[in-house]
Amino acid sequence: MSNNPFAAFQIEIPKKYQDSVKKFCKTGDGGKDKWNPEFTPFHRQVDFWYMAFLIAVNKELEPVKETDTYNATLAHILSSDSKS
């Protein structure tokens, strides 16, 4: 098992992006029946979140506090590479 510094946290995404995030994720509403990686490139919402996190770090963006969020998942899931 790899060292996951995020394991104790919940992955929270602003609700205003919820539909868009799910649209691009297989486990959201975007690809359950006919998954096509061209239109739904992420298997899980946490994969989308992690990509966004890495882009923010790369661009040295400051965090923005959002109060209206939804819990996409617990971050311990980042310790696994589930393709289901």
Gaussian input, Z-matrix of N, CA and C with variables (Angstrom, degrees):
# hf/3-21g

backbone

0 1
 N
 C     1     B1
 C     2     B2     1     A1
 N     3     B3     2     A2     1     D1
 C     4     B4     3     A3     2     D2
 C     5     B5     4     A4     3     D3
 N     6     B6     5     A5     4     D4
 C     7     B7     6     A6     5     D5
 C     8     B8     7     A7     6     D6
 N     9     B9     8     A8     7     D7
 C    10    B10     9     A9     8     D8
 C    11    B11    10    A10     9     D9
 N    12    B12    11    A11    10    D10
 C    13    B13    12    A12    11    D11
 C    14    B14    13    A13    12    D12
 N    15    B15    14    A14    13    D13
 C    16    B16    15    A15    14    D14
 C    17    B17    16    A16    15    D15
 N    18    B18    17    A17    16    D16
 C    19    B19    18    A18    17    D17
 C    20    B20    19    A19    18    D18
 N    21    B21    20    A20    19    D19
 C    22    B22    21    A21    20    D20
 C    23    B23    22    A22    21    D21
 N    24    B24    23    A23    22    D22
 C    25    B25    24    A24    23    D23
 C    26    B26    25    A25    24    D24
 N    27    B27    26    A26    25    D25
 C    28    B28    27    A27    26    D26
 C    29    B29    28    A28    27    D27
 N    30    B30    29    A29    28    D28
 C    31    B31    30    A30    29    D29
 C    32    B32    31    A31    30    D30
 N    33    B33    32    A32    31    D31
 C    34    B34    33    A33    32    D32
 C    35    B35    34    A34    33    D33
 N    36    B36    35    A35    34    D34
 C    37    B37    36    A36    35    D35
 C    38    B38    37    A37    36    D36
 N    39    B39    38    A38    37    D37
 C    40    B40    39    A39    38    D38
 C    41    B41    40    A40    39    D39
 N    42    B42    41    A41    40    D40
 C    43    B43    42    A42    41    D41
 C    44    B44    43    A43    42    D42
 N    45    B45    44    A44    43    D43
 C    46    B46    45    A45    44    D44
 C    47    B47    46    A46    45    D45
 N    48    B48    47    A47    46    D46
 C    49    B49    48    A48    47    D47
 C    50    B50    49    A49    48    D48
 N    51    B51    50    A50    49    D49
 C    52    B52    51    A51    50    D50
 C    53    B53    52    A52    51    D51
 N    54    B54    53    A53    52    D52
 C    55    B55    54    A54    53    D53
 C    56    B56    55    A55    54    D54
 N    57    B57    56    A56    55    D55
 C    58    B58    57    A57    56    D56
 C    59    B59    58    A58    57    D57
 N    60    B60    59    A59    58    D58
 C    61    B61    60    A60    59    D59
 C    62    B62    61    A61    60    D60
 N    63    B63    62    A62    61    D61
 C    64    B64    63    A63    62    D62
 C    65    B65    64    A64    63    D63
 N    66    B66    65    A65    64    D64
 C    67    B67    66    A66    65    D65
 C    68    B68    67    A67    66    D66
 N    69    B69    68    A68    67    D67
 C    70    B70    69    A69    68    D68
 C    71    B71    70    A70    69    D69
 N    72    B72    71    A71    70    D70
 C    73    B73    72    A72    71    D71
 C    74    B74    73    A73    72    D72
 N    75    B75    74    A74    73    D73
 C    76    B76    75    A75    74    D74
 C    77    B77    76    A76    75    D75
 N    78    B78    77    A77    76    D76
 C    79    B79    78    A78    77    D77
 C    80    B80    79    A79    78    D78
 N    81    B81    80    A80    79    D79
 C    82    B82    81    A81    80    D80
 C    83    B83    82    A82    81    D81
 N    84    B84    83    A83    82    D82
 C    85    B85    84    A84    83    D83
 C    86    B86    85    A85    84    D84
 N    87    B87    86    A86    85    D85
 C    88    B88    87    A87    86    D86
 C    89    B89    88    A88    87    D87
 N    90    B90    89    A89    88    D88
 C    91    B91    90    A90    89    D89
 C    92    B92    91    A91    90    D90
 N    93    B93    92    A92    91    D91
 C    94    B94    93    A93    92    D92
 C    95    B95    94    A94    93    D93
 N    96    B96    95    A95    94    D94
 C    97    B97    96    A96    95    D95
 C    98    B98    97    A97    96    D96
 N    99    B99    98    A98    97    D97
 C   100   B100    99    A99    98    D98
 C   101   B101   100   A100    99    D99
 N   102   B102   101   A101   100   D100
 C   103   B103   102   A102   101   D101
 C   104   B104   103   A103   102   D102
 N   105   B105   104   A104   103   D103
 C   106   B106   105   A105   104   D104
 C   107   B107   106   A106   105   D105
 N   108   B108   107   A107   106   D106
 C   109   B109   108   A108   107   D107
 C   110   B110   109   A109   108   D108
 N   111   B111   110   A110   109   D109
 C   112   B112   111   A111   110   D110
 C   113   B113   112   A112   111   D111
 N   114   B114   113   A113   112   D112
 C   115   B115   114   A114   113   D113
 C   116   B116   115   A115   114   D114
 N   117   B117   116   A116   115   D115
 C   118   B118   117   A117   116   D116
 C   119   B119   118   A118   117   D117
 N   120   B120   119   A119   118   D118
 C   121   B121   120   A120   119   D119
 C   122   B122   121   A121   120   D120
 N   123   B123   122   A122   121   D121
 C   124   B124   123   A123   122   D122
 C   125   B125   124   A124   123   D123
 N   126   B126   125   A125   124   D124
 C   127   B127   126   A126   125   D125
 C   128   B128   127   A127   126   D126
 N   129   B129   128   A128   127   D127
 C   130   B130   129   A129   128   D128
 C   131   B131   130   A130   129   D129
 N   132   B132   131   A131   130   D130
 C   133   B133   132   A132   131   D131
 C   134   B134   133   A133   132   D132
 N   135   B135   134   A134   133   D133
 C   136   B136   135   A135   134   D134
 C   137   B137   136   A136   135   D135
 N   138   B138   137   A137   136   D136
 C   139   B139   138   A138   137   D137
 C   140   B140   139   A139   138   D138
 N   141   B141   140   A140   139   D139
 C   142   B142   141   A141   140   D140
 C   143   B143   142   A142   141   D141
 N   144   B144   143   A143   142   D142
 C   145   B145   144   A144   143   D143
 C   146   B146   145   A145   144   D144
 N   147   B147   146   A146   145   D145
 C   148   B148   147   A147   146   D146
 C   149   B149   148   A148   147   D147
 N   150   B150   149   A149   148   D148
 C   151   B151   150   A150   149   D149
 C   152   B152   151   A151   150   D150
 N   153   B153   152   A152   151   D151
 C   154   B154   153   A153   152   D152
 C   155   B155   154   A154   153   D153
 N   156   B156   155   A155   154   D154
 C   157   B157   156   A156   155   D155
 C   158   B158   157   A157   156   D156
 N   159   B159   158   A158   157   D157
 C   160   B160   159   A159   158   D158
 C   161   B161   160   A160   159   D159
 N   162   B162   161   A161   160   D160
 C   163   B163   162   A162   161   D161
 C   164   B164   163   A163   162   D162
 N   165   B165   164   A164   163   D163
 C   166   B166   165   A165   164   D164
 C   167   B167   166   A166   165   D165
 N   168   B168   167   A167   166   D166
 C   169   B169   168   A168   167   D167
 C   170   B170   169   A169   168   D168
 N   171   B171   170   A170   169   D169
 C   172   B172   171   A171   170   D170
 C   173   B173   172   A172   171   D171
 N   174   B174   173   A173   172   D172
 C   175   B175   174   A174   173   D173
 C   176   B176   175   A175   174   D174
 N   177   B177   176   A176   175   D175
 C   178   B178   177   A177   176   D176
 C   179   B179   178   A178   177   D177
 N   180   B180   179   A179   178   D178
 C   181   B181   180   A180   179   D179
 C   182   B182   181   A181   180   D180
 N   183   B183   182   A182   181   D181
 C   184   B184   183   A183   182   D182
 C   185   B185   184   A184   183   D183
 N   186   B186   185   A185   184   D184
 C   187   B187   186   A186   185   D185
 C   188   B188   187   A187   186   D186
 N   189   B189   188   A188   187   D187
 C   190   B190   189   A189   188   D188
 C   191   B191   190   A190   189   D189
 N   192   B192   191   A191   190   D190
 C   193   B193   192   A192   191   D191
 C   194   B194   193   A193   192   D192
 N   195   B195   194   A194   193   D193
 C   196   B196   195   A195   194   D194
 C   197   B197   196   A196   195   D195
 N   198   B198   197   A197   196   D196
 C   199   B199   198   A198   197   D197
 C   200   B200   199   A199   198   D198
 N   201   B201   200   A200   199   D199
 C   202   B202   201   A201   200   D200
 C   203   B203   202   A202   201   D201
 N   204   B204   203   A203   202   D202
 C   205   B205   204   A204   203   D203
 C   206   B206   205   A205   204   D204
 N   207   B207   206   A206   205   D205
 C   208   B208   207   A207   206   D206
 C   209   B209   208   A208   207   D207
 N   210   B210   209   A209   208   D208
 C   211   B211   210   A210   209   D209
 C   212   B212   211   A211   210   D210
 N   213   B213   212   A212   211   D211
 C   214   B214   213   A213   212   D212
 C   215   B215   214   A214   213   D213
 N   216   B216   215   A215   214   D214
 C   217   B217   216   A216   215   D215
 C   218   B218   217   A217   216   D216
 N   219   B219   218   A218   217   D217
 C   220   B220   219   A219   218   D218
 C   221   B221   220   A220   219   D219
 N   222   B222   221   A221   220   D220
 C   223   B223   222   A222   221   D221
 C   224   B224   223   A223   222   D222
 N   225   B225   224   A224   223   D223
 C   226   B226   225   A225   224   D224
 C   227   B227   226   A226   225   D225
 N   228   B228   227   A227   226   D226
 C   229   B229   228   A228   227   D227
 C   230   B230   229   A229   228   D228
 N   231   B231   230   A230   229   D229
 C   232   B232   231   A231   230   D230
 C   233   B233   232   A232   231   D231
 N   234   B234   233   A233   232   D232
 C   235   B235   234   A234   233   D233
 C   236   B236   235   A235   234   D234
 N   237   B237   236   A236   235   D235
 C   238   B238   237   A237   236   D236
 C   239   B239   238   A238   237   D237
 N   240   B240   239   A239   238   D238
 C   241   B241   240   A240   239   D239
 C   242   B242   241   A241   240   D240
 N   243   B243   242   A242   241   D241
 C   244   B244   243   A243   242   D242
 C   245   B245   244   A244   243   D243
 N   246   B246   245   A245   244   D244
 C   247   B247   246   A246   245   D245
 C   248   B248   247   A247   246   D246
 N   249   B249   248   A248   247   D247
 C   250   B250   249   A249   248   D248
 C   251   B251   250   A250   249   D249

   B1=1.4388
   B2=1.5222
   B3=1.3265
   B4=1.4586
   B5=1.5213
   B6=1.3284
   B7=1.4475
   B8=1.5242
   B9=1.2978
   B10=1.4602
   B11=1.5266
   B12=1.3332
   B13=1.4684
   B14=1.5207
   B15=1.3363
   B16=1.4584
   B17=1.5280
   B18=1.3226
   B19=1.4633
   B20=1.5304
   B21=1.2994
   B22=1.4627
   B23=1.5341
   B24=1.3050
   B25=1.4618
   B26=1.5231
   B27=1.3231
   B28=1.4547
   B29=1.5269
   B30=1.3183
   B31=1.4619
   B32=1.5244
   B33=1.3059
   B34=1.4672
   B35=1.5240
   B36=1.3150
   B37=1.4574
   B38=1.5253
   B39=1.3346
   B40=1.4717
   B41=1.5312
   B42=1.3321
   B43=1.4629
   B44=1.5196
   B45=1.3252
   B46=1.4643
   B47=1.5304
   B48=1.3296
   B49=1.4694
   B50=1.5276
   B51=1.3083
   B52=1.4664
   B53=1.5246
   B54=1.3145
   B55=1.4693
   B56=1.5250
   B57=1.3187
   B58=1.4640
   B59=1.5243
   B60=1.3252
   B61=1.4621
   B62=1.5219
   B63=1.3191
   B64=1.4665
   B65=1.5219
   B66=1.3077
   B67=1.4648
   B68=1.5314
   B69=1.3204
   B70=1.4584
   B71=1.5240
   B72=1.3381
   B73=1.4640
   B74=1.5240
   B75=1.3114
   B76=1.4653
   B77=1.5219
   B78=1.3254
   B79=1.4551
   B80=1.5172
   B81=1.3303
   B82=1.4604
   B83=1.5128
   B84=1.2936
   B85=1.4494
   B86=1.5247
   B87=1.3213
   B88=1.4495
   B89=1.5031
   B90=1.3174
   B91=1.4440
   B92=1.5046
   B93=1.2941
   B94=1.4652
   B95=1.5176
   B96=1.3233
   B97=1.4557
   B98=1.5296
   B99=1.3134
   B100=1.4690
   B101=1.5114
   B102=1.3196
   B103=1.4506
   B104=1.5145
   B105=1.3095
   B106=1.4514
   B107=1.5221
   B108=1.3392
   B109=1.4612
   B110=1.5294
   B111=1.3076
   B112=1.4624
   B113=1.5324
   B114=1.3226
   B115=1.4618
   B116=1.5204
   B117=1.3135
   B118=1.4622
   B119=1.5239
   B120=1.3435
   B121=1.4694
   B122=1.5270
   B123=1.3354
   B124=1.4591
   B125=1.5153
   B126=1.3320
   B127=1.4638
   B128=1.5205
   B129=1.3346
   B130=1.4653
   B131=1.5263
   B132=1.3302
   B133=1.4586
   B134=1.5229
   B135=1.3119
   B136=1.4583
   B137=1.5302
   B138=1.3219
   B139=1.4597
   B140=1.5267
   B141=1.3305
   B142=1.4665
   B143=1.5265
   B144=1.3390
   B145=1.4606
   B146=1.5273
   B147=1.3219
   B148=1.4568
   B149=1.5292
   B150=1.3191
   B151=1.4541
   B152=1.5322
   B153=1.3400
   B154=1.4615
   B155=1.5358
   B156=1.3286
   B157=1.4663
   B158=1.5260
   B159=1.3255
   B160=1.4671
   B161=1.5280
   B162=1.3109
   B163=1.4701
   B164=1.5276
   B165=1.3366
   B166=1.4629
   B167=1.5283
   B168=1.3276
   B169=1.4605
   B170=1.5354
   B171=1.3222
   B172=1.4556
   B173=1.5256
   B174=1.3236
   B175=1.4672
   B176=1.5285
   B177=1.3467
   B178=1.4617
   B179=1.5287
   B180=1.3279
   B181=1.4574
   B182=1.5278
   B183=1.3005
   B184=1.4610
   B185=1.5321
   B186=1.3305
   B187=1.4657
   B188=1.5281
   B189=1.3209
   B190=1.4571
   B191=1.5255
   B192=1.3178
   B193=1.4591
   B194=1.5269
   B195=1.3156
   B196=1.4674
   B197=1.5196
   B198=1.3076
   B199=1.4606
   B200=1.5273
   B201=1.3132
   B202=1.4646
   B203=1.5292
   B204=1.3383
   B205=1.4619
   B206=1.5183
   B207=1.3257
   B208=1.4618
   B209=1.5183
   B210=1.3136
   B211=1.4539
   B212=1.5213
   B213=1.3302
   B214=1.4576
   B215=1.5278
   B216=1.3302
   B217=1.4611
   B218=1.5235
   B219=1.3214
   B220=1.4613
   B221=1.5266
   B222=1.2979
   B223=1.4590
   B224=1.5247
   B225=1.3028
   B226=1.4774
   B227=1.5238
   B228=1.3290
   B229=1.4711
   B230=1.5281
   B231=1.3418
   B232=1.4736
   B233=1.5187
   B234=1.3120
   B235=1.4562
   B236=1.5184
   B237=1.3395
   B238=1.4568
   B239=1.5195
   B240=1.2953
   B241=1.4662
   B242=1.5299
   B243=1.3222
   B244=1.4669
   B245=1.5102
   B246=1.3148
   B247=1.4693
   B248=1.5186
   B249=1.3210
   B250=1.4683
   B251=1.5025
   A1=109.11
   A2=115.88
   A3=119.79
   A4=110.73
   A5=115.60
   A6=121.60
   A7=109.07
   A8=118.02
   A9=123.42
   A10=109.22
   A11=118.03
   A12=119.54
   A13=113.74
   A14=118.20
   A15=122.02
   A16=113.29
   A17=118.24
   A18=122.44
   A19=114.99
   A20=118.63
   A21=121.10
   A22=112.89
   A23=117.65
   A24=120.96
   A25=112.67
   A26=115.16
   A27=121.53
   A28=107.47
   A29=116.20
   A30=120.72
   A31=106.75
   A32=115.95
   A33=121.72
   A34=108.31
   A35=115.36
   A36=122.36
   A37=107.04
   A38=117.45
   A39=118.58
   A40=111.31
   A41=116.08
   A42=121.06
   A43=112.34
   A44=117.16
   A45=119.26
   A46=111.80
   A47=117.35
   A48=121.22
   A49=112.79
   A50=118.47
   A51=122.13
   A52=112.97
   A53=118.04
   A54=120.05
   A55=111.45
   A56=116.88
   A57=120.52
   A58=111.35
   A59=117.06
   A60=120.74
   A61=109.99
   A62=117.31
   A63=120.82
   A64=111.93
   A65=116.69
   A66=121.05
   A67=112.11
   A68=116.48
   A69=121.13
   A70=113.57
   A71=117.60
   A72=121.52
   A73=111.83
   A74=115.14
   A75=121.02
   A76=111.22
   A77=118.07
   A78=120.87
   A79=112.76
   A80=116.98
   A81=120.20
   A82=107.37
   A83=117.23
   A84=120.52
   A85=112.16
   A86=116.86
   A87=120.29
   A88=117.24
   A89=119.92
   A90=116.80
   A91=116.85
   A92=118.22
   A93=119.80
   A94=112.62
   A95=117.38
   A96=119.62
   A97=113.15
   A98=116.35
   A99=120.85
   A100=109.60
   A101=117.25
   A102=120.65
   A103=110.32
   A104=116.28
   A105=123.85
   A106=107.39
   A107=118.50
   A108=120.31
   A109=113.95
   A110=117.62
   A111=119.71
   A112=110.73
   A113=116.89
   A114=121.19
   A115=113.08
   A116=117.96
   A117=123.08
   A118=107.81
   A119=116.55
   A120=120.26
   A121=115.68
   A122=118.47
   A123=120.42
   A124=110.92
   A125=115.33
   A126=119.81
   A127=111.09
   A128=116.49
   A129=121.26
   A130=109.62
   A131=116.21
   A132=120.07
   A133=111.12
   A134=117.26
   A135=120.32
   A136=111.03
   A137=117.99
   A138=120.72
   A139=110.59
   A140=116.77
   A141=121.73
   A142=109.62
   A143=116.49
   A144=121.63
   A145=110.52
   A146=117.44
   A147=120.80
   A148=110.83
   A149=117.84
   A150=121.12
   A151=109.63
   A152=117.08
   A153=121.28
   A154=110.70
   A155=116.48
   A156=121.38
   A157=110.99
   A158=116.74
   A159=120.31
   A160=111.91
   A161=117.11
   A162=120.44
   A163=110.09
   A164=116.75
   A165=120.78
   A166=111.12
   A167=117.26
   A168=120.97
   A169=109.78
   A170=116.56
   A171=121.09
   A172=112.16
   A173=116.84
   A174=121.64
   A175=112.38
   A176=116.07
   A177=123.14
   A178=112.05
   A179=116.04
   A180=121.64
   A181=110.21
   A182=116.39
   A183=121.88
   A184=108.99
   A185=117.95
   A186=120.17
   A187=111.10
   A188=115.58
   A189=122.56
   A190=106.63
   A191=116.85
   A192=121.22
   A193=109.70
   A194=115.86
   A195=122.54
   A196=107.90
   A197=117.06
   A198=120.06
   A199=111.91
   A200=117.55
   A201=121.49
   A202=108.61
   A203=115.76
   A204=121.44
   A205=110.74
   A206=114.88
   A207=119.87
   A208=107.69
   A209=116.13
   A210=122.14
   A211=108.70
   A212=116.76
   A213=120.66
   A214=111.33
   A215=117.27
   A216=122.12
   A217=109.19
   A218=116.30
   A219=120.88
   A220=108.44
   A221=117.27
   A222=121.50
   A223=113.72
   A224=119.08
   A225=119.60
   A226=110.84
   A227=116.33
   A228=121.10
   A229=111.96
   A230=116.72
   A231=120.30
   A232=111.84
   A233=117.66
   A234=121.50
   A235=112.22
   A236=116.73
   A237=120.19
   A238=109.86
   A239=115.99
   A240=121.96
   A241=108.11
   A242=114.28
   A243=119.83
   A244=110.81
   A245=116.98
   A246=122.26
   A247=111.11
   A248=116.66
   A249=119.66
   A250=112.16
   D1=134.28
   D2=-178.84
   D3=-81.96
   D4=160.93
   D5=177.51
   D6=-76.79
   D7=117.26
   D8=-177.36
   D9=-113.08
   D10=103.14
   D11=-178.83
   D12=-69.00
   D13=-11.53
   D14=-178.36
   D15=-97.76
   D16=-1.91
   D17=-169.03
   D18=-53.49
   D19=-31.73
   D20=-176.01
   D21=-86.98
   D22=-2.00
   D23=-175.39
   D24=-102.30
   D25=160.50
   D26=171.42
   D27=-97.74
   D28=143.08
   D29=175.91
   D30=-86.99
   D31=109.82
   D32=-179.43
   D33=-110.75
   D34=134.65
   D35=-179.65
   D36=-124.73
   D37=137.43
   D38=177.96
   D39=-56.40
   D40=135.17
   D41=-178.39
   D42=-59.20
   D43=-28.89
   D44=-178.80
   D45=-64.63
   D46=-16.63
   D47=178.10
   D48=-104.99
   D49=-1.05
   D50=-172.15
   D51=-55.65
   D52=-49.78
   D53=-178.31
   D54=-64.04
   D55=-40.18
   D56=179.84
   D57=-66.19
   D58=-43.11
   D59=179.04
   D60=-61.65
   D61=-47.94
   D62=-178.52
   D63=-64.03
   D64=-32.08
   D65=179.67
   D66=-61.82
   D67=-31.20
   D68=-177.24
   D69=-98.76
   D70=10.19
   D71=-176.85
   D72=-124.42
   D73=136.73
   D74=178.21
   D75=-60.30
   D76=-40.20
   D77=-178.14
   D78=-83.68
   D79=-4.21
   D80=172.39
   D81=-87.10
   D82=-143.20
   D83=179.23
   D84=-96.06
   D85=-1.52
   D86=-171.08
   D87=-82.20
   D88=-17.78
   D89=-174.46
   D90=-155.84
   D91=27.30
   D92=-176.81
   D93=-61.23
   D94=-43.84
   D95=-175.31
   D96=-93.21
   D97=-43.70
   D98=-176.52
   D99=-125.78
   D100=71.14
   D101=-176.20
   D102=-69.23
   D103=125.94
   D104=178.58
   D105=-129.64
   D106=112.54
   D107=-175.76
   D108=-61.96
   D109=-17.35
   D110=177.48
   D111=-69.69
   D112=-35.49
   D113=-177.14
   D114=-105.73
   D115=-23.55
   D116=176.60
   D117=-129.58
   D118=78.25
   D119=-171.46
   D120=-73.78
   D121=-10.81
   D122=-177.11
   D123=-110.42
   D124=136.29
   D125=178.20
   D126=-72.73
   D127=-40.94
   D128=-174.99
   D129=-129.57
   D130=155.95
   D131=175.98
   D132=-61.94
   D133=-33.43
   D134=179.24
   D135=-65.21
   D136=-30.66
   D137=176.47
   D138=-67.07
   D139=-39.95
   D140=175.47
   D141=-63.06
   D142=-46.64
   D143=179.44
   D144=-59.14
   D145=-44.24
   D146=-177.32
   D147=-65.24
   D148=-39.82
   D149=176.54
   D150=-61.03
   D151=-45.03
   D152=178.82
   D153=-62.73
   D154=-40.13
   D155=177.66
   D156=-60.51
   D157=-46.15
   D158=-179.14
   D159=-65.30
   D160=-38.14
   D161=176.56
   D162=-63.52
   D163=-43.56
   D164=179.47
   D165=-61.81
   D166=-41.69
   D167=178.14
   D168=-64.55
   D169=-45.29
   D170=-179.75
   D171=-60.23
   D172=-38.95
   D173=-178.93
   D174=-87.92
   D175=2.26
   D176=179.66
   D177=54.67
   D178=42.71
   D179=179.02
   D180=-77.56
   D181=145.20
   D182=176.16
   D183=-83.07
   D184=141.95
   D185=177.24
   D186=-63.10
   D187=146.76
   D188=175.49
   D189=-115.78
   D190=125.34
   D191=-179.06
   D192=-75.91
   D193=120.90
   D194=176.23
   D195=-112.24
   D196=136.82
   D197=179.14
   D198=-102.68
   D199=-24.43
   D200=-179.34
   D201=-99.16
   D202=87.80
   D203=-175.20
   D204=-125.14
   D205=167.84
   D206=170.67
   D207=-126.62
   D208=151.12
   D209=-179.03
   D210=-85.91
   D211=105.36
   D212=179.83
   D213=-71.60
   D214=-40.68
   D215=179.77
   D216=-177.26
   D217=172.21
   D218=170.77
   D219=-84.29
   D220=143.02
   D221=-172.94
   D222=-72.06
   D223=-10.21
   D224=177.10
   D225=-61.22
   D226=-20.06
   D227=179.41
   D228=-63.43
   D229=-21.08
   D230=178.39
   D231=-66.98
   D232=-12.76
   D233=178.19
   D234=-78.54
   D235=-10.01
   D236=-178.73
   D237=-120.30
   D238=162.42
   D239=178.50
   D240=-123.02
   D241=69.72
   D242=-177.51
   D243=-80.86
   D244=129.61
   D245=177.61
   D246=-105.93
   D247=11.75
   D248=-178.44
   D249=-90.48

